[in-house]
Amino acid sequence: MTLQKQLENVLAAGDKAFVPYIMAGDGGLETLKPTILKLQQIGVSAIEVGIPFTDPVADGPTIEQAGERALAHGVTLKKVLDELQSFAQEIHIPLVVMTYLNPILAYGIEVFAEDAKRGGVEGLIVPDMPFEESALLHDALKENGIALVQLVSLMSPPERIKKLAAASEGFVYAVTVNGITGERASFATELAGHFANLKAASNIPVLAGFGISTTEHVKSFGDIADGVIVGSKIVTALVEQDWTAIEALVQATKKTAVI
């Protein structure tokens, strides 16, 4: 099942999509399999798998520190894809890799796409790659059935929003704040109009991400978007092994949720 189809099925059931972000190798690469399988078990829609990088530009302190811990364990893009391949048959929901462009170029675009496919990867997010450069990856990803997800910022003008929404595959990643990732206490009040415009321009699901960290956030963004991506809060909860907090966030996307 493709990434887009999986998300559409979630929406058709009356729920909103929930995509947790995890940092691959935080705590050691051996934690990747049990973490993914546990998240799958508790009902997440897809999983965003972050690859540690020495010079992140979109990551706030929580995710940056998780990346540093993973790098200290010797985690690399190649090692993550090899590990995913070792249990790919047990993964039944889409995986979306989030990595920067340089590691892909160093890996080799075609080889990366082939190895990612073998690891069950169905989507890719490259936050430092301008939309205008996305053709660089397009053919290799398309050949391997991997969706290239585009990010839309709050500062994107209407015409650029239309271009990004039309080009995005799998889902549109709607950034909810101006700045880097990290937990937030509140968000701008005019977001409803922004999301209405974005959804009108898109034929695929629109997911909200950056700063979402409470069940109230999940519920409120579920009212204006097709689902949420939760990063820093998940990373912290995994370090603390607080699965109760993670399950509460997931349950907030269900049509029967009570907040």
C-alpha positions in Angstrom: 0.0 0.0 0.0 1.4 3.4 -0.9 1.9 6.2 1.6 -0.9 8.3 0.1 -3.3 5.4 0.0 -2.6 4.5 3.6 -3.3 8.1 4.7 -6.5 8.2 2.6 -7.7 5.0 4.2 -7.2 6.5 7.7 -9.2 9.5 6.7 -11.9 7.4 5.1 -12.3 5.6 8.4 -13.1 8.9 10.1 -9.8 9.3 11.9 -6.9 11.8 11.4 -3.5 10.6 10.4 -0.8 10.4 13.1 2.8 10.3 12.0 5.5 10.1 14.8 9.0 11.2 14.1 11.8 9.1 15.5 15.6 9.6 15.4 17.1 6.3 14.0 19.8 5.1 16.3 19.0 7.3 19.3 20.0 4.8 22.1 21.7 2.5 19.5 20.7 1.1 16.2 19.3 -2.0 18.0 16.4 0.1 19.3 15.1 0.8 15.8 13.2 -2.4 15.2 11.4 -2.6 18.6 10.5 1.1 18.4 9.0 0.8 14.9 7.1 -2.4 15.7 5.7 -0.9 18.9 4.6 2.2 17.1 3.0 0.1 14.4 1.2 -1.9 17.1 -0.3 1.1 18.8 -1.9 2.3 15.6 0.2 5.1 14.0 -0.5 5.8 10.4 3.1 6.0 9.2 6.5 6.6 10.7 9.0 9.4 9.9 12.5 8.0 10.4 15.0 10.7 10.9 18.7 10.1 9.9 21.3 11.8 12.1 23.3 14.5 10.4 26.1 16.7 11.6 24.7 20.0 10.4 20.9 20.0 10.6 19.1 23.2 9.6 15.5 22.4 10.5 15.9 20.6 13.8 15.4 22.1 17.2 17.5 21.2 20.3 15.6 18.0 21.2 16.0 16.4 17.8 19.5 17.8 17.3 20.6 16.3 20.6 19.0 13.0 19.6 20.9 13.1 16.3 24.2 13.7 18.2 23.5 10.7 20.4 22.8 8.6 17.3 26.0 9.8 15.6 27.9 8.9 18.8 26.7 5.3 18.3 28.1 5.4 14.8 24.8 5.5 13.0 24.8 6.3 9.3 22.2 6.4 6.5 23.6 3.1 5.2 23.4 1.4 8.5 19.8 2.6 9.0 18.7 1.3 5.6 20.5 -2.0 6.2 18.8 -2.4 9.6 15.4 -1.6 8.1 15.9 -4.2 5.4 16.6 -6.8 8.1 13.0 -6.6 9.4 11.1 -5.1 6.4 8.7 -8.0 6.2 7.4 -7.2 9.6 6.6 -3.6 8.7 3.1 -3.1 7.5 2.8 0.7 7.5 4.7 3.2 5.4 8.1 4.6 6.5 9.1 8.1 5.5 12.8 8.9 5.7 13.8 12.4 6.7 17.4 13.2 5.7 19.4 16.0 4.3 20.6 16.1 0.7 24.4 15.6 1.2 24.1 12.1 2.7 21.9 11.0 -0.3 24.4 12.5 -2.8 27.3 10.7 -1.0 25.4 7.5 -1.0 24.5 7.7 -4.7 20.9 8.7 -5.6 20.0 5.5 -7.5 21.6 3.2 -4.9 19.9 5.1 -2.1 16.5 4.8 -3.7 16.9 1.1 -4.3 18.1 0.4 -0.8 15.4 2.5 0.7 12.7 0.6 -1.2 14.2 -2.7 0.1 13.9 -1.3 3.6 10.2 -0.5 3.3 10.6 3.2 2.7 7.7 4.7 0.8 8.3 8.4 1.3 11.2 10.9 1.6 11.6 14.4 3.1 14.6 16.4 2.3 14.3 19.7 4.3 17.3 21.4 2.8 16.5 20.7 -0.8 14.8 23.6 -2.6 11.7 22.7 -4.6 13.5 23.8 -7.8 16.2 21.1 -7.3 13.8 18.3 -6.6 14.1 16.9 -10.1 17.6 15.7 -9.0 15.9 12.9 -7.1 12.6 12.5 -8.9 13.4 9.8 -11.4 15.2 7.4 -9.1 12.5 7.8 -6.4 9.7 7.3 -8.9 11.3 4.2 -10.2 11.3 2.7 -6.7 7.9 3.9 -5.7 9.1 6.4 -3.1 7.0 9.6 -2.7 8.9 12.9 -2.5 7.1 15.0 0.2 7.2 18.8 -0.2 7.2 21.1 2.8 5.1 24.3 2.7 6.0 27.1 5.1 3.8 29.8 6.6 5.7 32.3 4.5 5.0 30.6 1.2 3.1 32.9 -1.2 -0.1 31.6 -2.8 1.5 30.8 -6.2 4.3 28.8 -4.5 1.8 27.0 -2.3 0.0 25.9 -5.5 3.3 24.7 -7.0 4.4 22.8 -3.9 0.9 21.2 -3.4 0.8 20.1 -7.0 4.3 18.6 -6.8 4.1 16.9 -3.4 3.7 13.2 -3.3 2.2 11.1 -0.5 1.2 14.1 1.6 1.9 17.8 1.9 4.0 18.6 4.9 2.5 21.9 6.3 5.0 23.6 8.6 3.0 25.2 11.4 5.7 27.7 12.7 8.3 30.0 11.4 11.5 28.4 12.6 12.9 25.1 13.7 11.3 22.0 15.2 10.5 21.9 19.0 7.7 21.8 21.4 5.5 25.0 21.5 3.0 26.3 24.0 0.9 28.0 21.3 0.6 28.7 17.6 -0.4 31.7 15.5 -4.2 32.3 15.4 -4.5 32.7 11.7 -3.6 29.1 10.8 -7.1 28.0 10.0 -7.2 30.2 6.9 -3.7 29.1 5.8 -4.7 25.4 6.0 -8.0 26.0 4.2 -6.0 27.5 1.3 -3.5 24.7 1.4 -6.1 22.0 1.4 -8.0 23.7 -1.5 -4.8 23.6 -3.5 -4.0 20.0 -2.8 -5.4 16.7 -4.0 -3.5 14.7 -1.4 -3.6 14.7 2.4 -2.2 17.8 4.2 -0.4 17.0 7.5 0.6 19.6 10.1 4.1 19.4 11.6 6.6 21.3 13.8 5.8 22.2 17.5 2.9 19.9 18.0 3.3 18.3 21.4 0.1 17.9 23.3 -3.2 16.0 22.9 -4.9 19.5 22.6 -2.5 20.4 19.8 -3.3 17.2 18.0 -7.0 17.7 18.3 -7.0 21.3 17.2 -4.8 20.6 14.2 -6.9 17.6 13.4 -9.8 20.1 12.9 -8.0 22.0 10.2 -5.6 19.4 8.7 -5.8 15.8 7.7 -3.4 14.8 10.4 -0.3 15.6 12.4 3.4 14.8 12.6 4.8 14.9 16.1 8.6 15.0 16.5 10.3 16.4 19.6 7.6 15.2 22.0 7.9 11.6 20.6 11.7 11.8 20.8 11.6 12.8 24.4 8.9 10.2 25.3 11.0 7.4 23.7 14.1 8.4 25.7 11.9 8.2 28.8 10.1 5.1 27.5 6.8 6.9 28.2 4.5 4.9 26.0 1.5 6.1 27.8 2.1 9.7 26.6 2.7 8.4 23.0 -0.5 6.4 23.0 -2.5 9.4 24.3 -1.3 11.4 21.3 -2.2 8.7 18.9 -5.6 8.3 20.4 -6.3 12.0 20.0 -6.5 11.5 16.3 -9.2 8.9 16.5 -12.8 9.8 15.8 -13.8 8.5 19.2 -11.2 10.7 21.0 -12.2 12.5 24.1 -9.9 15.4 25.1 
